[in-house]
Amino acid sequence: PYIKLNSSEETFNKGCVNSFMISSSIGPEKLKKIKILQNGVNHCLLEKIVVTRINTNPKKQLIFPTCSEIEALKECVWDEAGDDHYVTLSIYTSEYSSAGTNSDVEISVVGVAYERDKDGQIVAEKEVEIKPNGELDNSKDNFEKGKIDSFTFKATNAFDEITEIKIKKGGRDDWHLDKIVATDVVTGKEWIFVANSWIRHGEEITLSHDEYRHFVVDVYTDGKR
């Protein structure tokens, strides 16, 4: 049944992980759904809920990807992730003057899935579609200078690595994309795709994940005349 989680000033803040011990006299074989009712006045953006069964050996964790805005006084229900993959794309618009765009942005994501033998060794790999090409929601005035915009979706296929992201921009203006960070919501694994380039109107670019290490070099010119 519903149980109130203590919400102090330090609870449910941006970027925080809060833990609560919940006991039940009924021991279910499997947890399938989780419900939340937020009784405050503000909306909050919830990333995921991890439930750990501490009386099993080893301890079993279940992931409930939420990745959605929780409205006040509205019940929200989520299913346990199981074998499904959920991906968050964090899109960084550069700090350059006029770097932002009000145009539509389309994106597609590709990865690879590994085939393993009985010992867990990789014997083959195949390319898989993770997100078909589609327009990102720009209803909240996204892609503004110096901003980070996040979008979460359920992967269309299981994958082991994210290898390629294609971005296409419509409209008449230009957009300077800094980078895209793709995160597996369930495992927390990240892939960084560095762009650092202008995307012109109607142009499509492809970002590939690689093993290069990227650096920012700050050059200080002396203040003397």
matplotlib code that plots the C-alpha trace (Angstrom):
import matplotlib.pyplot as plt

x = [0.0, 1.0, 3.6, 4.7, 8.4, 10.1, 10.7, 13.0, 14.9, 17.7, 15.3, 14.4, 16.8, 18.3, 20.8, 20.2, 19.8, 17.6, 17.2, 14.3, 13.8, 10.3, 9.2, 6.3, 4.7, 3.9, 6.9, 6.1, 8.0, 8.3, 7.9, 6.1, 4.9, 5.6, 3.3, 4.0, 1.7, 3.4, 1.3, 3.3, 2.6, 5.7, 6.4, 9.6, 11.6, 12.2, 15.0, 14.5, 13.8, 16.0, 14.5, 16.9, 15.7, 18.1, 17.0, 18.3, 21.9, 23.2, 21.0, 18.7, 18.1, 15.1, 15.1, 12.0, 12.9, 10.6, 12.3, 9.2, 7.8, 5.7, 2.8, 1.3, -1.5, -1.4, -0.7, 2.0, 2.7, 5.8, 6.7, 10.0, 12.5, 13.2, 15.3, 14.2, 16.7, 16.0, 18.3, 18.7, 20.2, 21.7, 22.2, 24.6, 24.2, 27.5, 28.1, 28.9, 26.9, 23.8, 24.6, 20.9, 18.2, 14.4, 14.2, 13.1, 15.8, 15.6, 17.8, 18.4, 20.6, 22.4, 24.4, 25.7, 24.5, 27.0, 26.6, 28.4, 29.4, 28.7, 31.8, 30.6, 33.2, 32.1, 31.9, 29.9, 28.2, 25.4, 24.3, 20.9, 18.6, 18.2, 16.1, 14.5, 14.8, 12.3, 11.8, 12.7, 10.1, 10.9, 7.8, 9.8, 12.1, 15.0, 18.5, 19.2, 22.8, 24.7, 21.7, 21.5, 18.3, 17.5, 15.3, 14.5, 13.2, 12.8, 15.2, 13.7, 16.2, 18.5, 22.1, 25.5, 27.1, 25.9, 28.0, 26.4, 24.0, 22.6, 21.3, 19.4, 18.2, 15.4, 14.5, 16.5, 18.9, 22.2, 22.9, 26.2, 26.1, 28.8, 28.2, 25.6, 25.9, 23.9, 23.2, 21.7, 19.2, 19.3, 23.1, 24.2, 26.8, 27.6, 28.8, 30.1, 29.7, 31.6, 30.4, 31.8, 30.5, 27.8, 24.8, 23.5, 19.8, 18.7, 22.1, 22.6, 25.7, 26.8, 28.5, 30.5, 31.6, 35.3, 38.2, 39.8, 40.2, 38.9, 40.4, 39.5, 42.6, 42.2, 44.7, 45.3, 46.5, 48.3, 46.5, 49.4, 49.0]
y = [0.0, 3.6, 4.7, 8.3, 8.8, 11.4, 14.6, 16.9, 19.9, 17.5, 15.0, 14.8, 17.7, 18.0, 15.2, 13.4, 9.7, 9.1, 5.7, 4.4, 1.1, -0.4, -3.7, -5.9, -8.9, -10.3, -11.6, -11.4, -13.7, -10.8, -7.1, -5.9, -2.3, 0.7, 3.7, 7.2, 10.0, 13.4, 15.5, 18.8, 21.8, 21.5, 19.2, 17.1, 15.2, 11.6, 9.6, 6.0, 4.0, 1.1, -1.5, -3.8, -7.0, -7.2, -10.7, -12.4, -13.6, -12.0, -8.9, -8.5, -5.1, -4.2, -1.1, 1.0, 3.6, 6.6, 9.4, 11.6, 14.6, 13.9, 16.2, 17.2, 15.0, 12.7, 9.0, 7.6, 3.9, 2.2, -1.3, -3.0, -2.7, -6.4, -7.0, -3.7, -0.9, 2.8, 5.5, 9.2, 11.6, 14.7, 17.3, 20.1, 23.3, 25.4, 28.7, 30.5, 33.6, 32.6, 28.9, 28.0, 27.1, 27.3, 24.8, 21.1, 18.6, 15.0, 12.2, 8.5, 6.1, 3.0, 0.4, -3.1, -6.3, -9.0, -12.7, -14.6, -18.2, -20.2, -18.8, -15.2, -14.5, -12.3, -14.4, -12.1, -8.7, -7.2, -3.6, -2.8, 0.2, 1.7, 4.7, 5.2, 8.6, 11.0, 14.6, 15.6, 17.5, 21.2, 22.5, 23.8, 26.0, 23.5, 23.9, 27.3, 28.7, 26.9, 24.6, 20.9, 19.2, 15.6, 13.1, 9.5, 6.7, 3.0, 1.3, -0.6, -3.4, -4.8, -3.5, -3.7, -0.5, 2.7, 3.5, 6.2, 9.1, 11.0, 14.5, 16.6, 20.1, 21.8, 25.5, 28.5, 29.1, 27.4, 25.5, 24.9, 21.4, 20.8, 17.1, 14.4, 12.1, 8.8, 7.0, 3.6, 4.4, 0.8, 0.2, 3.9, 3.3, 6.4, 7.1, 10.5, 11.8, 15.0, 17.3, 20.8, 22.0, 24.1, 22.3, 24.4, 24.5, 21.3, 19.7, 16.2, 15.1, 11.7, 11.4, 8.2, 7.0, 6.5, 5.8, 9.2, 11.3, 14.8, 17.9, 21.5, 23.8, 27.2, 29.8, 32.8, 36.0, 38.4, 41.5, 43.9, 46.4]
z = [0.0, -0.2, 2.4, 2.9, 2.2, 4.5, 2.5, 4.3, 2.8, 1.6, 0.0, -3.7, -4.7, -8.1, -8.8, -5.4, -4.7, -1.6, 0.0, 2.1, 3.9, 3.3, 5.0, 4.0, 5.6, 2.2, 0.3, -3.5, -5.8, -8.3, -8.2, -11.4, -10.9, -8.7, -8.1, -6.9, -5.8, -5.3, -2.9, -3.2, -5.4, -7.6, -10.5, -10.3, -12.9, -11.8, -13.6, -12.1, -9.0, -8.0, -5.6, -3.8, -2.1, 0.8, 2.0, -1.1, -1.6, -3.7, -3.2, -6.2, -7.8, -9.9, -12.1, -12.8, -15.5, -14.9, -16.9, -16.7, -15.0, -11.9, -11.6, -8.2, -7.0, -10.0, -9.6, -11.8, -12.5, -14.0, -15.0, -14.0, -16.9, -17.2, -20.3, -21.9, -22.5, -21.9, -23.2, -22.2, -24.7, -23.1, -25.8, -25.1, -27.1, -27.2, -25.4, -28.7, -29.7, -31.6, -30.9, -30.2, -32.6, -32.7, -35.5, -35.5, -34.7, -35.9, -34.5, -34.9, -32.9, -33.9, -31.9, -31.8, -30.1, -29.2, -29.6, -26.9, -26.4, -23.3, -21.6, -22.2, -24.9, -27.9, -31.1, -33.4, -33.4, -35.4, -36.0, -34.5, -34.5, -31.1, -32.1, -35.5, -37.0, -35.4, -34.3, -30.8, -28.8, -28.9, -27.1, -24.1, -26.2, -26.2, -27.8, -26.4, -26.0, -23.1, -22.2, -21.7, -22.9, -22.1, -23.9, -22.8, -24.9, -24.9, -27.3, -30.2, -29.9, -27.2, -27.6, -25.9, -27.3, -28.9, -31.9, -34.0, -33.7, -36.7, -36.3, -38.9, -38.4, -40.3, -40.3, -41.6, -38.7, -37.7, -34.5, -32.8, -31.1, -28.5, -27.7, -27.0, -24.0, -24.3, -21.1, -20.5, -17.8, -16.4, -16.2, -16.0, -18.8, -20.9, -24.4, -25.4, -28.9, -29.5, -32.2, -31.6, -34.9, -36.6, -38.1, -41.0, -42.0, -43.6, -42.9, -41.5, -39.6, -38.2, -34.8, -34.1, -30.7, -30.7, -28.2, -28.7, -25.6, -26.0, -24.2, -23.8, -24.1, -22.5, -23.9, -21.7, -23.5, -21.2, -20.0, -20.8, -23.5]

ax = plt.figure().add_subplot(projection="3d")
ax.plot(x, y, z, "-o")
ax.set_aspect("equal")
plt.show()
